[in-house]
Amino acid sequence: MAGSRLRTEVHTFPTPEQTVAAVAERFAAAARLACQSSGRFTIVLAGGETPKDLYRLLATTYRDKVNWQAVYVFFGDERFVPPSDPLSNYRMIEETLLNAVPIPQRQVYPMPTEGISPEQAARQYERQLLSFFQGPPCFDWVLLGLGEDGHTASLFPRRNNFSRQWVAAVNDAPKPPPQRLTLTYRAFNQSNEVTFLVTGAHKAQTVAKVLQAPEAQLPAQKIVPRQLLAWYLDQAAAGQLKS
Ligand code: 6PG
């Protein structure tokens, strides 16, 4: 693409712990850079199981290595359940990270999931993003996971591309629960830097498809940020990559 400055990196580590530690280091470096240039660090966090150890590491070892007062937290997707629900990504991120670091609550933007329909919630979050960024959202740093079917956030294969939206309501997610909210490709691709954190042998076949089979056209392959696309894999998840 003309003028594209996108750099893609693939980092592989022997263990999940070393992979998570490398992402934490990158997070801290990106935070320093963003704060130097704009005085703030706008991030989008992922749900699911994989990022939990990263959030715990950021909340402990990295607690004093990040200027949390300058961090603004958004969510890549959310299960359409109350924030107190064990399935809630917000609850998981609150428990593993937000309760342990001094980010002002007003700088945390959960996706709304109560007293509102998924469609209304998507429109409301979209308005929040457009108001915060005074225009199209442009996140400094985005964390994403990868599902075995190649989904990321709540963008699933053979589904709507939501090309005209920044936030979408999903009602037929194959990964339970079926009702979710998600940032769209359009929103993710406006961001400066996207990091995929993927571990485990059960993801190896999908990682190989996403990175080495462009014809697969999986959701994770449609994530094309503005500057840096970084994959952080443990040896197990990288196991089917052709060198
Ligand atoms: C979710 C996530 C989802 C997740 C992948 C990987 O709400 O479940 O946003 O996209 O990142 O499904 O999940 P695991 O990390 O649990 O394997």
Residues whose N, C-alpha, C, O or C-beta is under 5 A from the ligand:
A	BS01	6PG	A46 G47 G48 E49 T50 P51 D77 G145 L146 G147 T152 A153 S154
